[in-house]
């Protein structure tokens, strides 16, 4: 007489146990998803905040974002901007800050930026950005831009720089411009000012700054853009000690209409041997779908990666290029330029 009741009780227990297992599994699955997308990996990306977190900068998250912790002894710390947010409707971080510190601490901190290079008398916050160089210009390249920048009436005690910043922690191709100033006017307390050179209303650096003038010495035979020169008549004169070259088609889109659009197709992933006056220069590669020129030992996808800087001798010089595609024959090109006395 009690058997049916036992069977019903056992079935009820089995159903409840099955529901319990399903709910636990579902809960664990949702917890893992929450950790991945909201609680863990996402919030670890430097410079970005997560839902439920503050978007305000502080000393700790600024240091984590820059991969350069702010020293404990700094004073007069002020910060502006907000952290970025990931996702379809996300945005990039904006950041400006300043502080004072002892000379040793301040110099050690700025060594983390722009490879530690500082230019005396240059203030990027009060700079003249130009497409042509002047006697005291610095060359800024990266994040799609290449331009010249200089400052007027800035004392030598003010030292600064502007350069591209890359961070593999944010993404393999994450890069933007940063600029900073070290004011050494007070021998006891140096002041550091930093700015992430990013405009939310105009995030493309290439359109925010004037583009360095280029020449196309090989014309329609081979797409080669070169900076640092001016053209007088049919002669190319060097105006800046750094020569940068690019073969990427989207660098100056309007020039493509004046060139045969098919001239570069045979040179996809080609190697390029470069010499000046028969002296070998570092080799280059024309890489990827964009056909961008880069040093052979670099995997960067940014514009204007191949540059040569020398103390050029006055006179006429000849640059020779031997471009060798993966299949087919090599192509040889050359052009001449003049370094004024």
Secondary structure, 3 states (H helix, E strand, C coil): CCHHHHHHHHHHHHHHHHHHHHHHHHHHHHHHHHHHHHHCCHHHCCCECCCCCCCCCCHHHHHHHHCCCCCCCCEEEEEEEECEECCCCCECCEEEEEEEECHHHHHHHHCCCHHHCCEECCCHHHCEEECCCCCCCEEEEECCEEEEEECCCCCCCEEEEEEEEECCCCCCCCEEEEEEEEECCCCCCEEEEEEECCECCECCHHHHCCCCCEECCCHHHCCCEEECEEEECCEEEECCCEEEEECCCCCCHHHHCCCCCCCCHHHCCEEEEEEECCEECCCEEEECCCCEEEECCCCCCCCCCEEEECCCCCEEEEEEEEEECCCCCCEEEEEEEEECC
